[in-house]
């Protein structure tokens, strides 16, 4: 199975910069706008591809020396993420959850009431925003993280998966 190791402490030791993605590019990445459905694809250094829905609100932290993203702050809408195996630490931070890469392809969707994470390939470690209640997701499994609700990994029905992936033209 494709797998990445997450080193949270290592990413804190490397100097980071924060850049907003909405409507602009950032160093180490090239941006391509796609239609049907409308979205922006950011092809980044170090094997990171981020595909953001048109109204997605997010920011990025990247390692200064390589331009490779290490963390994305996602506050609304959906983000489709592809990470090359072995390319290093990476995580998505939302108001409700932290989705840390242990695998390669996954989707994070944020609403006012919660965060959903679904894994297509590899593994993703999902915890609450404060780092508690960690659950490991594998291909075909997803989770909803919301205040006051129990975190439980579940195999998602194909209709739900198709609906989510259709938002990214897949």
C-alpha positions in Angstrom: 0.0 0.0 0.0 1.2 3.5 -0.8 2.0 5.2 2.5 3.6 8.5 3.7 4.9 9.1 7.2 3.6 12.3 8.9 6.2 14.2 11.0 4.4 17.1 12.6 7.4 18.2 14.7 9.6 18.2 11.6 7.2 20.5 9.8 7.2 22.9 12.8 11.0 23.2 12.7 11.2 24.3 9.0 10.6 28.0 8.2 7.2 28.5 6.7 5.4 31.1 4.7 1.6 31.5 4.4 0.0 32.4 1.1 -3.7 32.7 0.2 -4.8 30.5 -2.7 -8.0 32.2 -3.6 -7.6 33.6 -7.1 -3.8 33.5 -7.1 -0.7 31.3 -7.4 2.0 30.8 -4.9 5.7 30.0 -5.2 6.4 26.4 -6.1 3.0 25.9 -7.8 1.4 26.5 -11.1 -2.3 27.1 -11.4 -4.7 25.9 -14.0 -8.4 26.9 -14.0 -10.8 24.2 -15.2 -14.5 24.2 -16.1 -17.3 21.7 -15.8 -17.3 21.9 -12.8 -15.4 25.1 -12.1 -12.3 24.6 -10.1 -8.6 25.5 -9.8 -5.8 23.0 -9.9 -2.5 23.8 -8.2 0.4 21.6 -9.3 3.0 22.1 -6.6 6.7 21.3 -6.0 7.4 18.0 -4.2 4.5 16.0 -5.7 1.5 17.9 -4.2 -1.6 18.6 -6.3 -4.4 20.6 -4.8 -7.8 20.8 -6.7 -10.0 23.5 -5.2 -13.7 24.1 -5.9 -14.4 27.5 -7.3 -15.6 29.0 -4.0 -13.1 27.3 -1.7 -11.5 29.4 1.0 -8.0 28.3 1.9 -4.5 29.3 2.7 -1.2 27.5 2.3 2.0 27.0 4.3 5.0 26.0 2.3 8.7 25.3 3.0 10.7 28.3 1.9 13.6 26.3 0.4 11.5 24.0 -1.8 8.1 25.7 -2.2 6.5 22.4 -1.4 3.3 22.8 0.6 3.2 21.3 4.1 -0.2 22.5 5.4 -3.4 23.9 4.0 -5.9 25.8 6.1 -9.3 25.1 4.6 -12.3 27.0 5.9 -15.0 26.3 3.4 -15.9 24.1 0.4 -14.0 21.1 -1.0 -10.4 20.3 -1.8 -9.2 17.2 -3.7 -5.7 16.3 -2.7 -3.1 14.1 -4.4 0.3 13.5 -2.7 3.2 11.5 -4.2 4.2 8.7 -1.9 7.3 9.5 0.2 7.2 13.2 -0.6 7.0 14.3 3.1 4.6 15.6 5.7 1.4 17.3 4.7 -1.9 18.1 6.4 -5.2 19.9 6.0 -6.4 22.0 9.0 -10.1 22.9 9.1 -12.2 24.5 11.9 -13.3 20.9 12.9 -10.5 18.5 12.0 -6.9 17.8 11.0 -6.5 15.4 8.1 -2.8 14.3 8.0 -1.4 12.5 5.0 -0.5 8.9 5.4 -1.6 8.1 1.9 -2.1 9.6 -1.5 -5.5 10.7 -2.7 -8.3 12.1 -0.6 -11.0 14.7 -0.4 -11.8 17.2 2.5 -15.1 19.1 2.5 -15.9 21.8 5.0 -19.3 23.2 6.0 -20.3 25.4 8.9 -21.3 22.4 10.9 -18.5 19.9 10.2 -15.7 18.5 8.1 -16.0 15.4 5.9 -12.9 13.4 4.8 -13.0 10.6 2.2 -10.0 8.5 1.1 -9.6 7.1 -2.4 -6.1 5.8 -2.1 -3.6 5.2 0.8 -4.3 6.2 4.4 -5.2 9.5 6.1 -5.1 10.2 9.8 -8.1 12.3 10.9 -8.4 13.9 14.3 -10.4 16.7 15.8 -9.0 20.3 15.4 -7.4 20.0 18.8 -5.5 16.8 17.8 -7.7 14.4 19.9 -9.8 11.3 18.8 -7.5 10.2 15.9 -9.0 7.8 13.3 -7.1 6.2 10.4 -9.1 6.1 7.1 -8.3 3.7 4.3 -9.6 3.5 0.7 -13.4 3.7 0.4 -13.8 5.0 4.0 -14.9 8.4 5.2 -15.7 10.3 8.3 -17.7 13.3 9.5 -16.1 15.4 12.2 -18.5 17.7 14.0 -18.6 19.1 17.5 -20.4 16.8 20.0 -20.6 13.9 17.5 -18.7 10.6 17.8 -16.0 10.1 15.2 -16.5 6.8 13.3 -14.9 5.6 10.1 -17.5 4.2 7.7 -17.4 2.7 4.3 -19.3 5.3 2.1 -22.0 4.1 -0.2 -21.1 4.4 -3.9 -23.8 7.1 -4.5 -22.2 9.3 -1.8 -18.7 8.8 -3.2 -19.9 9.5 -6.8 -21.7 12.7 -5.6 -18.5 14.0 -3.9 -16.1 13.1 -6.7 -18.5 14.5 -9.3 -17.8 18.0 -7.7 -14.2 17.5 -9.0 -15.1 16.2 -12.5 -14.3 12.6 -11.5 
